[in-house]
Amino acid sequence: MSRLLSQSILVGLIIGMAALLTIFWTHPAREALMAGAALGLIALSLMLERVWPHDSASSDIPREEIAGDIGSFVLIFLILDGALKWLTPFAVLALAPIPDTLGLPLWQQILLVFLWIEFAAWASHWAHHRYKPLWALHAMHHSTEQLYTLNNFRFHPFNHVLNHLAMILPLLWFGIAAEAILVYTALTLPVLLLQHSNIAFDFGRLNLLFNTNDLHRWHHSAKPAEGTKNLGRALVLWDQIFSTYLRPAGFSEPSKIGLFSASRSFPPATKYWAQLAWPFNPDCCRAT
């Protein structure tokens, strides 16, 4: 796919999500509409994988692994995300929040949301690669050896919960408006849902800002020096600041995708239930 077309697709999708949110800003079902748009983006990504595949070998992914990815999609996207949305405010109340602490206009709150969520996601991701108990959760996400749209959701539920709490709980505690978080969610959905796609995009300079599938592929490298880079969520802002940004000149992808050699004892991606149980195994893998 040409660079211009790649960039146009990503920017167009972000603008489209902004327009959709603006049109339905006062609609009582706007969040449900955003969820529907997310499903549409997933369908689009799956279609583009067939038209412009980055790696034709992705068609050889074992059925057991695909089944696990679908199961994880149902658990994370359709069940856990909804539960966390309703339960997190109760956690805030339990922590005795400071109401309306900031009193900032919405656009400033949106800016703070972008900065905080991206930083919290970067820090949580860094910690999940550095500390053994957290890596035991996160290794599940790195177990696949071929990236495609649906393994975007292959997360251990505890990993997902920890990320959510780090990103969202402080914002709600300090009185950030839910609308500001919704804006962030809508605008970053195209980047996040295309992040694991097996699509031959060429984003060029957009890789300096967005954590695209081009960059995220390096994060899934089986080499620790590469697989601990590009830790940002939708943006690579904090990767640029903390020197964890990686896009090697002259190379389009890492030589191998998957777990580091020290974690080879982790169950393969075809063993979904074994992966869920792994963190409770005292012999869990290391992040070195």
C-alpha positions as a printed Julia matrix, in Angstrom:
288×3 Matrix{Float64}:
   0.0     0.0    0.0
   1.35    3.44  -0.85
   2.43    5.83   1.87
  -0.14    8.45   0.87
  -2.98    5.94   0.95
  -1.8     4.52   4.29
  -1.61    7.95   5.87
  -4.95    8.98   4.37
  -6.68    5.9    5.78
  -5.41    6.46   9.33
  -5.99   10.22   9.41
  -9.37    9.78   7.69
 -10.48    7.21  10.28
  -9.46    9.5   13.16
 -11.35   12.42  11.59
 -14.3    10.11  10.97
 -14.4     9.07  14.64
 -14.23   12.74  15.67
 -17.12   13.58  13.34
 -19.19   10.64  14.58
 -18.66   11.65  18.2
 -19.57   15.26  17.4
 -22.77   14.28  15.6
 -23.92   12.03  18.47
 -22.46   14.13  21.3
 -25.81   14.59  23.04
 -27.26   11.22  22.05
 -28.02    9.02  25.1
 -26.57    5.98  23.34
 -23.35    7.63  22.15
 -21.1     5.18  23.97
 -22.93    2.23  22.45
 -22.47    3.9   19.05
 -18.74    4.19  19.74
 -18.64    0.48  20.56
 -20.42   -0.19  17.27
 -17.85    1.94  15.46
 -15.1    -0.11  17.1
 -16.64   -3.29  15.74
 -16.76   -1.63  12.33
 -13.05   -0.77  12.57
 -12.24   -4.38  13.47
 -14.21   -5.6   10.44
 -12.39   -3.07   8.23
  -9.01   -4.22   9.54
  -9.85   -7.87   8.86
 -10.9    -6.96   5.32
  -7.74   -4.93   4.61
  -5.63   -7.84   5.82
  -6.98   -9.86   2.91
  -6.49   -7.09   0.36
  -3.04   -5.79   1.45
  -1.44   -8.41   3.72
   1.93   -7.6    5.22
   2.73  -11.28   5.73
   0.88  -13.87   3.67
   1.86  -16.56   6.19
  -0.79  -15.24   8.6
  -3.28  -17.52   6.85
  -1.43  -20.43   8.5
  -2.34  -19.42  12.07
  -3.57  -22.54  13.93
  -7.31  -22.76  14.53
  -6.72  -23.25  18.26
  -4.89  -19.93  18.42
  -7.64  -18.13  16.51
 -10.22  -19.66  18.85
  -8.25  -18.33  21.81
  -8.08  -14.87  20.24
 -11.84  -14.89  19.7
 -12.38  -16.03  23.28
 -10.12  -13.27  24.55
 -11.97  -10.74  22.38
 -15.29  -11.78  23.95
 -13.85  -11.7   27.47
 -11.94   -8.39  27.18
 -14.0    -6.32  24.73
 -17.53   -7.56  25.26
 -17.51   -8.44  28.98
 -14.64   -6.98  30.99
 -14.59   -3.5   29.41
 -18.27   -3.02  30.17
 -17.89   -4.29  33.72
 -14.94   -2.0   34.4
 -16.85    0.98  33.03
 -19.54    0.55  35.64
 -17.4    -0.66  38.55
 -14.59    1.92  38.39
 -16.76    4.84  39.62
 -17.63    2.78  42.7
 -13.91    2.32  43.36
 -13.49    6.1   43.1
 -16.24    6.66  45.65
 -14.55    4.18  47.99
 -11.36    6.25  47.77
 -13.2     9.44  48.8
 -12.73   11.48  45.59
 -12.15   15.21  45.54
 -15.09   16.51  43.45
 -14.5    19.13  40.78
 -10.9    19.64  41.85
  -9.69   20.93  38.52
 -12.52   23.08  37.21
 -10.86   23.23  33.8
 -12.57   23.72  30.44
 -13.23   20.51  28.53
 -10.44   21.01  25.97
  -7.85   21.28  28.74
  -9.24   18.17  30.4
  -8.97   16.33  27.08
  -5.31   17.34  26.83
  -4.68   16.09  30.36
  -6.43   12.83  29.55
  -4.21   12.27  26.52
  -1.06   12.99  28.53
  -2.04   10.91  31.56
  -3.49    7.84  29.84
  -0.55    7.61  27.48
   1.92    8.01  30.35
   0.11    5.54  32.61
  -0.11    3.01  29.77
   3.6     3.46  29.0
   4.58    3.08  32.67
   2.35    0.03  33.19
   3.71   -1.57  30.02
   7.28   -0.89  31.13
   6.57   -2.46  34.52
   4.93   -5.52  32.95
   8.14   -6.17  31.04
  10.42   -5.52  34.01
   8.85   -7.35  36.97
   8.4   -11.11  37.01
   4.85  -11.31  38.49
   3.59   -8.75  35.98
   5.38  -10.4   33.07
   3.63  -13.65  33.99
   0.42  -11.82  33.06
   1.74   -9.93  30.04
   3.55  -12.85  28.4
   0.18  -14.02  27.12
   0.03  -10.98  24.85
   3.47  -11.74  23.41
   2.92  -15.47  22.88
   1.62  -15.15  19.33
   4.22  -15.55  16.56
   2.12  -13.96  13.81
   0.4   -10.62  14.31
  -3.09  -10.02  12.98
  -6.13   -8.0   14.0
  -7.71  -10.3   16.59
  -4.65  -10.97  18.73
  -4.89   -7.3   19.65
  -7.24   -8.57  22.39
  -5.07  -11.43  23.68
  -4.55  -10.06  27.17
  -4.74  -11.75  30.51
  -7.79  -10.22  32.24
  -5.7    -9.22  35.26
  -3.25   -7.43  32.94
  -6.18   -5.59  31.38
  -7.64   -4.63  34.77
  -4.31   -3.27  36.03
  -3.86   -1.18  32.89
  -7.41    0.16  33.14
  -7.04    1.15  36.8
  -3.7     2.88  36.17
  -5.12    4.86  33.25
  -8.64    5.71  34.42
  -8.87    5.62  38.22
  -6.68    8.72  38.89
  -8.56   10.74  36.26
 -11.94   10.03  37.83
 -10.58   10.59  41.33
  -9.46   14.11  40.39
 -12.81   14.92  38.8
 -11.94   14.69  35.1
 -15.15   14.68  33.03
 -16.2    11.37  31.52
 -16.64   13.25  28.22
 -12.92   14.01  28.1
 -12.12   10.3   28.44
 -14.69    9.5   25.76
 -13.0    11.91  23.33
  -9.64   10.25  23.94
 -11.17    6.81  23.43
 -12.86    7.78  20.16
  -9.83    9.47  18.62
  -7.39    6.68  19.48
  -9.59    3.74  18.44
  -8.35    3.66  14.81
  -4.71    3.46  15.94
  -5.35    0.83  18.6
  -7.58   -1.43  16.51
  -5.13   -1.41  13.58
  -2.1    -1.86  15.84
  -1.77   -5.64  15.46
  -3.14   -5.79  11.94
  -1.37   -7.77   9.25
  -1.76   -4.91   6.77
   1.08   -3.61   4.58
   0.77    0.0    5.71
   3.5     2.57   5.1
   2.87    5.45   7.5
   6.1     7.37   7.06
   6.37   10.33   9.42
   3.13    9.38  11.19
   5.26    6.72  12.92
   6.9     9.53  14.87
   3.59   10.22  16.65
   1.33    7.17  16.45
   2.11    3.68  17.71
   1.16    2.08  14.4
   1.27   -1.58  13.44
   4.6    -0.79  11.79
   6.09    0.26  15.15
   4.2    -2.19  17.32
   5.56   -5.08  15.27
   8.99   -4.26  16.71
   7.57   -4.4   20.22
   6.58   -8.03  19.56
  10.12   -8.98  18.53
  11.55  -12.1   20.18
  14.75  -10.12  20.89
  14.63   -8.31  24.29
  16.51   -5.29  22.91
  13.67   -4.76  20.42
  10.7    -6.26  22.28
  11.0    -3.82  25.18
  10.6    -0.77  22.91
   7.55    1.16  21.62
   5.64    0.79  24.9
   3.12    3.56  24.28
  -0.58    2.97  23.83
  -1.85    4.91  20.81
   0.99    7.45  20.78
   4.77    7.18  21.11
   5.14   10.5   22.94
   6.56    8.96  26.13
   8.68    6.52  24.14
  10.32    9.53  22.51
  10.87   11.16  25.91
  12.18    8.07  27.72
  14.22    6.7   24.78
  12.14    3.55  24.3
  11.23    4.45  20.71
  12.49    2.07  18.04
  12.22    2.11  14.27
  15.46    0.75  12.81
  16.5     2.34   9.54
  16.49   -0.04   6.63
  14.43   -2.73   8.35
  10.67   -3.16   7.92
  10.13   -5.79  10.63
  11.94   -7.88  13.26
  13.44  -11.23  12.3
  11.14  -13.15  14.64
   7.89  -12.41  16.5
   7.1   -14.01  19.85
   8.35  -14.6   23.38
  11.91  -13.97  24.53
  14.05  -17.1   24.86
  13.88  -16.92  28.68
  10.1   -17.33  28.49
   9.89  -20.34  26.22
   8.32  -22.39  29.0
   5.21  -20.22  28.75
   2.28  -22.1   27.14
   1.96  -21.52  23.37
  -0.78  -19.35  21.89
  -2.76  -22.5   21.04
  -3.21  -23.18  24.8
  -5.54  -20.35  25.82
  -6.72  -21.79  29.14
  -3.19  -22.8   30.12
  -2.08  -19.23  29.49
  -4.82  -17.88  31.75
  -3.7   -20.23  34.53
   0.04  -19.61  34.09
   0.43  -16.63  36.51
  -0.71  -18.89  39.33
   2.14  -21.29  38.53
   5.14  -20.71  40.86
   7.46  -21.45  37.91
   6.19  -18.54  35.83
   8.44  -17.04  33.15
  10.89  -14.17  33.34
  11.09  -10.95  31.29
  14.83  -11.18  30.63
